[in-house]
Amino acid sequence: MNKIVKYVMIDILKSKVVLTYLLFLIIICFSIFNLDDNTTKGILSLLNIILFIVPLISLIYSTIYIFNSGEFIELLVAQPISRKKLITSIYAAVSLSLVTAFILGTGIPILIYSPDKTGFLFIITGALLTLIFTSLAFLGSVITRDKAKGIGMAIFIWLFFSILYDGILLLIMFQFNDYPIEKLLMVLSSFNPVDISRILILIHTDYSALMGYSGALFKEFLGSQKGSVVIFIILIAWVIIPAIAAIRKFIRKDF
């Protein structure tokens, strides 16, 4: 297992895509923090960018890597290696590479400009988002054999969670605003890792008005600390469930 992880990580470093991603994050972070002396505003500006970039890069890169490594994976499947260990090793290598790039790319600027609870929470949340969308990418790549469909699925997942889901929630709020649907909206918000990641950061800042309706509900019903624990549990579940589903699908997959 360690040999597969090592080989995949070396292969990832050779492609230089992750290194470019790391450099991009560093440039973006330093640029934003240098625009304003208020580090909290810098975190919020960075948050809006990261919530779009991290899911997109994690989905697209992981999906493309799986399909480009198809022949290598089929070769290993033919060897006396457990399929569970094989897919787990590849997932570990890809997710570790992306998480490391994110932590270094955002962590260095944040430790310089905003070494506080909000800054560390931002780094942890971004790392969890990376793991979540890498898990979703692996699940989508295992389900379909066609590379174009896999990439299309990855783009749709990104559009759905980043843009469309909020529109659906707004439509529900507009249509049923005369009914007590607050708790329902809290549950529905939990099905979008991008939304609850934004809420997790914002409930620890002074800019509560930016949380939106669902964020205000989390803070009202759960409070800052209890709400944070609940959100962390939800995010971890978002990492584990798609990853387990991808592993089970891969074990049963007919090559």
N, C-alpha and C positions, 0 to 999 in steps of 0.2 A: 504493500500500500504506500509506504513512504517513497519507494522508488518511482511509482507512478506520479505521485504528487510532485516530486522533485523534477521529473522529466517534463511534466505539463507546465510547471512554473518557469523552467528554462525556456521552453517553447514560447510561452507568453512574453517573456522578456525579450526574446529575439524579434518578435513582431513589432516591438516599440510602441504599440497602440496604448498600452497601459502607462508607459512612461510619458507619452504625449498627454494623456488624460491627467496625470499627476502634475505636469508642468502647467497645463491649462488651469487647474484648480488653484495652484499657487499664485499665478498671475491674477486671476479673478479676485482671489481673497485679498491680496495685498492692494490691488487697485481700489476695491470697495472700502477697505479700512482707511486708506489714505485720502479718500474723498471727504470724510467727515470725522471730526474729533469725537463724536458721540459713538462709542463702540456698540451700544445697544441697537442704534439705528443701522450700524454696519452689519450686525448679526441678522437683523430683520431683512435687510436688502439682500444679503447673502442667502438667507433662507429661501426667499422667493425664487432665486436662480437655481439653487441646489435641488429644490423640490421638483424642478423640471429636468435638470441635467442628469442627476444621479440615476433616477429610474430609467431614463432613455438609454444612457450609456450601458448600464447594467444589463438591460434587456437585449439591446442590439448586439453588443459585444459577445455576451454569453451565447446567444443564439447562433451567431455567425461562427464562433469558435467550435461549437458542438458539431455543426454541419461540415465545417472545413476539416474537422478531425474524424469524420465518419469512417474512413478507411482504417485509420489507426485504431479506432474503437472496435471495429469489426475484427481486426487482427487479434486484439487482446481478448475479445469474447471467445475466439477459437482456442485460446490458451487455457490451461488449467487454473484459471483465476475466477474467484467468485464474482458474479455480476454485481452483487451488492457492493463489494469492496471497490470494484472498478469504477462504477458511477459515483460512489461516495468520494473516491480519491480525486476524480476529475472535478467534481463539484467543490471539494475543499480547496483545490489548487486555484481554480478560477475565482471563487469568492474571496479567498485569502489575498490574491493579487489585487483585486478591485478594492477590497476593504483597506488594504495597506496603502494603496494609491490615494484613497480618499482621506484616510487619517493623516498621512504625511502632507497631502496637498492642502488640507484645511487646518490641520492641527498645528502646524508650525506658525502660520499667521495668527491663529486664535490664541495660542500660548503667548505670543508677543503682545497682541493688542487687547485681548479679552480673556485673561486667565481666571475666569470666575465660574460659578455654577452654570450659568446660561451657556457659556462657551463650551464647557465639557459636555453638557447635555446635548448641544448641537452636534458635537462630534459623534457621540454615542448614537443619536437618532439617525444621522447620516449613514453610519456603519450598518445599522439595522435595516435601513431602507435599501442599501446595497445588497444585503443578504436576501431580503424579501424578493426583490425583482430578479436577482440571479436565480432564486428558487423557481420563480414563475417562468423564467426563460428556459430553464432545464425541463420543466414540466411540458411547456409548449414544444420544445425540440424533440422530446421523447414521444409525444403524441403523434406528430406528423413526420413523414419521411421526406416531404418536399421542402427544399430550402426556401423557395419563394413564399410558400404558405407559412413556414415557420417565422420568417422575417415579418411577413404581413400580420401574423398573429401577435408578434412582439410589439409592433407599432400600434396595433389596435388596443392592446392591453395598456400601453402608455397613454394613448389618447383617452381611453375610458377612465382611468384613474386620475389623470391630470386635469382633464377638461370636462368630459361628458358627465361624470358622476355628480359633480356639483350642480350641473344643470338639472339633473333628475331630482336631486334633493330640493332645489328651489321650486321645481314644478309641483312636487308633493306638498311643500309648505304653502304654496299659492292656492292649490286646489282644496286643501283641508285645513286652512287657517282658522276655521271656526270650531275645530275639534281639538281636544287635548292630545296632541301627538308628540309632545316633547320627548318622552322616553323612547318612542319609536324612532325618532330622528337620531337619538343618541346611539341606538342599536345600528341603524343604517350607516351612520358615520363610521362605525367600527369596521365596516366592510370596505373602507377605503384607507389603505395605509398612508397615502399621501396626506389626506385630511387630518388624520389623528397625529401624524408626525408634526404637522404645522401647529395643531392645538397644543401638543406637548411642550413645544418651545414657547409659544405665546402665553400660556398660563403662568410662566415663570418670569414674565417681563411686565413692564408698566403699560404696555400697549394692548390691553385686554380688548379694546374695541375692534382690533383687527382679527380677533378670533372667529368672528362670524357667529351665527345663531347656534350652530352645533357646539362650537367651542365654549360659548357662554353657558350652555346647558351642562357640559362636562364640569365646568367650574362651579356652577350653582348646586348641582346634585351631589358631586363627589368631592369638591374642594381641590385645592392645588396638589397636596401630597397624595391623598387617596386617588385622585384622578390620574396622577402620574403613574402610580403603581398599576392601575387598571390598564392604562394605555401601553405601558411596557409589556404587560402580559399579552395584550392583543397583538402587539408588534412581533413578539417572540413566536406567538401562534402562527402569524403570517409567514414567518421564516420556516417553521417546522412542518406545517401541514403540506404546502406545495412540494417541499423537498422529499417528504416521505412518499407522497403520491408519485413523484417522478421516479424515485427508486423502485417502487413496486411495479410501475409501468415498464421500466427498463428491464427488470428481472423477467417479466412475462413476454417482452417484445421478441418477435420472430425476425431474426436477421437473415 
